[in-house]
Amino acid sequence: MDEVVSTTTEQTLDALPGAVRTRVLARTAEVLPDVPHLPPSLRRVAAFAPARRARLGAGAITAALADDELRERVAVQLQARGPAALDAADEVALAWLLRPEGWALVVADGVRRLGERAGAEGRDAEVERLRARLERAEQAQRELRASHRVQVEEYKAEISALRRRLGEARAAERAARTGEEQELRDAEAARAEAEARAGAQHKEVRRLRAQVAALEEELAAGRRSTRTAKDEATLRARVLLETVLDAAGGLQRELGLPPVSGSPGDRVEAEVAGAGEQDPAGGPVRAPVTPALLEQYLAMPRARLLVDGYNVSKTAWPQSSLEAQRIRLLQALAPVVARTGAETTVVFDAAAAGRRPVVMTPRGVKVLFSPEGVIADDVIRDLVGAEPSGRVVLVVTSDGELGADVARAGARVVTSDVLVALLGRTG
């Protein structure tokens, strides 16, 4: 008996069964905040909830319980609470922590009983497992026998069907042999008829080719006649145009008119350039203008293009920053302006900004930032209002209100997605 007591006394927490260790950690975690003079490794663990202390601080608690002084302080707190054992594992855990008189025998006896119970439960579980396995094997054997019977029946039915099909095939073969000579005679007759039809079709093709050649000659003669008439009409129109141009030049010399310079919108642009900047919002104006038609408008003489800057750039590159949007829009406009020669002004909204950003302006493109407190829509309205009636003025925006206003002023409204499509096709 003394040997058992000595051996149990020397047991560490790691030597106890897993269930007992779990109960020791849980009991210690319950009173950990009340234990004085905790080592640094347990101070943070003591702040956790009891369930988290036992789970997250298991390693630190196990290492700290190797110190008998700390274990005794834990035992004092447990005794103060008067804990009652919940089961055999909890009883062994309390005996190991509290260490009452004869605790070693209690721990040894409890460990032995837990081991016997675990062995008995393991044997019972093994018996149940083997019994379930035997039942599954017997069930599988019954199912296999049933499936074999089903397969035998299927094989019998398949053999009967094959025999029936074999008889039918033999009967069909005999019928085919009987009708083979008749089929050969029919094939010869069909071949002769086909050759006759082919000859007739070749003759019809030759007749149609001759007819097509005659029609092509007649068409060529008509085209030559039409071209001659068109050339005469073009010559008369050119003579008339040159007469009008000479008359206009003579009138300009007679009146001493100086050459036209600048644009009607220069005053508005100058006022805006001296003040500040802005951005739009609103519903799209759906104008029946395609990218190809837009480029034709821009190529017209002295065409004027006004672009609602951020409205277009946010349509094309919504994920980019405003600075990146400005750069990409101006770079994309440059080749279109160079190709069409349209007088182009891009207006960016800066009503809420205190200063103008610095931008690299491409050749042929003017850049305006609306003044502080003035939105870009109002700047575009002023630019459209400054243009003379009859000039081709195109305003690119998807703002419904702005589009309606400039349309009433005589401008043609183009939605932002149309310009974006043109820029993408050009790029």
Secondary structure, 3 states (H helix, E strand, C coil): CHHHHHHHHCCCHHHCCHHHHHHHHHHHHHHHHHCCCCCHHHHHHHCCCHHHHHHHCHHHHHHHCCCHHHHHHHHHHHHHHCCCCCCHHHHHHHHHHHCCCCHHHHHHHHHHHHHHHHHHHHHHHHHHHHHHHHHHHHHHHHHHHHHHHHHHHHHHHHHHHHHHHHHHHHHHHHHHHHHHHHHHHHHHHHHHHHHHHHHHHHHHHHHHHHHHHHHHHHHHHHHHHHHHHHHHHHHHHHHHHHHHHHHHHHHHHHHCCCCCCCCCCHHHHHHHHCCCCCCCCCCCCCCCCCHHHHHHHHCCCCCEEEEEHHHHHHHHCCCCCHHHHHHHHHHHHHHHHHHHCCEEEEEECCCCCCCCCCCCCCCCEEEEECCCCCCHHHHHHHHHHHCCCCCCEEEECCCHHHHHHHHHCCCEEECHHHHHHHHHHHC
